[in-house]
């Protein structure tokens, strides 16, 4: 069956873009808050300060260990069954994770709920693919920019809003607010979003679909090179990010909660401002030019971050993360256009996992 979703009105694709932007904003905001204040949360669970980095390492790693084997299947299941259910699933499980953390009484219980992250990953690729299938070609870059702005907007709001909530209702109260917002998003996705018609592959066996998506990725040199570059970038970034709140707290021990919020929100603010602008730049200059420009920017920022002088450490951290995130915005649509319709959702799921 050929896709008929592109016949939707301009208001239709715009509404979907705004809904997906809100979804990624709440998701990003909540996870940024959780990451930013995990050290404080663990201290409230009576974890000794010397053991906090070890628990952070366990919590940051276990979810990804479970997520990586599962991630490719979400795109395949979206192809075979329902894209809407795959997207709604993430928001619903996020609500469970944040509520579980708010009610946890020990670091072990918190670790169990954090590991459910493995069942959340995979919604971004499906949302991008749904957006691509419902948007007129001439508006696609703008639509991707709108959706892409949601995540950095959440990163901009999350830490500083989290700092305010922690001061007023402590870390557990902040997590309950995150759980409530995730419930609202789950309801909105369930009510507003329709499962779009799409071209279904002839062979609907899950393993066959997964193998086909991998074969298509590997058959396109540009695509798998971008996958590899993205994976390397993310490994480097996530080696540092979980421990940044500890580092910031050491630089500003007198008011660590506010300091963490200000620094991490500054990172997100830069991304939120630039993300839709990159969408417009792609329309004007093309994917390749913007990708090259952001790649050079990321390399320059990383070089700056390696320079001495601890007085500018927070500024260098902001520059690095902004450049890497902007690079990520520019390469997603470029890779998307290289997949056939029946494989696009599965392939984008692999892409979004990096």
Number of C-alpha atoms within 10 A of each C-alpha: 9 10 15 13 20 18 13 13 13 13 10 14 24 19 14 22 27 16 20 28 25 21 30 26 24 26 24 22 27 28 20 23 27 23 18 26 24 21 22 22 21 21 15 16 14 13 16 11 12 8 11 21 16 11 19 17 13 14 22 20 15 17 21 19 13 16 20 17 10 16 23 26 19 26 31 28 20 19 24 19 14 17 26 19 15 21 26 20 18 22 26 18 21 27 24 18 23 26 21 21 24 20 14 17 13 14 20 12 13 22 20 17 21 23 21 19 21 20 19 23 25 28 28 21 25 25 26 24 23 24 22 24 23 25 26 18 12 9 17 19 26 22 27 28 25 23 27 29 27 28 24 28 26 29 29 28 25 28 32 24 18 31 23 15 17 20 12 11 14 16 24 20 17 24 27 19 20 27 25 16 19 26 18 17 22 21 15 15 21 15 9 11 16 11 14 16 17 18 15 16 16 9 11 15 13 15 12 13 24 21 15 19 26 17 12 18 25 14 11 13 10 13 21 17 13 18 21 13 12 19 15 12 17 16 11 10 14 12 12 10 15 19 18 18 23 20 15 19 18 12 17 13 12 10 11 20 23 19 20 26 25 18 20 26 26 22 25 28 18 21 28 24 14 19 27 22 15 25 26 17 18 22 16 12 11 15 21 12 14 22 21 14 14 22 19 14 19 22 14 14 20 18 12 16 19 11 11 9 8 10 9 11 18 19 15 19 21 21 21 22 21 25 22 22 21 25 24 22 23 28 22 20 21 18 21 20 11 16 18 12 18 20 23 27 28 32 29 27 27 21 25 20 20 17
